[in-house]
């Protein structure tokens, strides 16, 4: 009976669509007291933190856990190296923000129980931040991006047909699909430009 509750921090303007699944729930919270109340109410076994803003709450969460009967592991969900944000930027402001986020990440890694990563390289990246005295305590779990089952050729053809019909795309039209963030280092504009040669 696995249930996931996603707490969205400090963004009261965000609109959350209700999910059809009984095992996942989204909640918007905007205070430290709300975090405490949810931890004491739901008594989670694992608390997963995603993004630098959530890392700022680690000390508060650990204080709640230490003064309650809740025994939960604190795990970071790390989906990329923060250096990616400055790789193709010459902005001083962005570089200062990167340095701050690097300090936050260092503290987060050395005060939690582990991290979810998607590649071996990201696992090695986390290792660079680990203090010697925390290495044995910190667990890295590699969770590959993908799907839970192998998609058959027939499924692919059916999905292709359905999506093309929804978008009014001819069966003979070349289509490029990009899945990911649109950040400078990924050079999405260059990908689109090169694709036009084949379209």
Secondary structure, 3 states (H helix, E strand, C coil): CCCEEEEEECCCCCCCCCCCCCCEEEEEECCHHHHHHHHHHHCCCEEEECCHHHHCCHHHHHHHHHCCCCCCEEEEECCCCHHHHCCCCCCHHHHHHHHHHHHHHHHHHCCCCEEEECCHHHHHHHHHHCCHHHCCCCEEEECCCCCCCCCCHHHHHHHHHHHHHHHCCCCCCCCCCCCCCCCHHHCHHHHHHHHCCCC
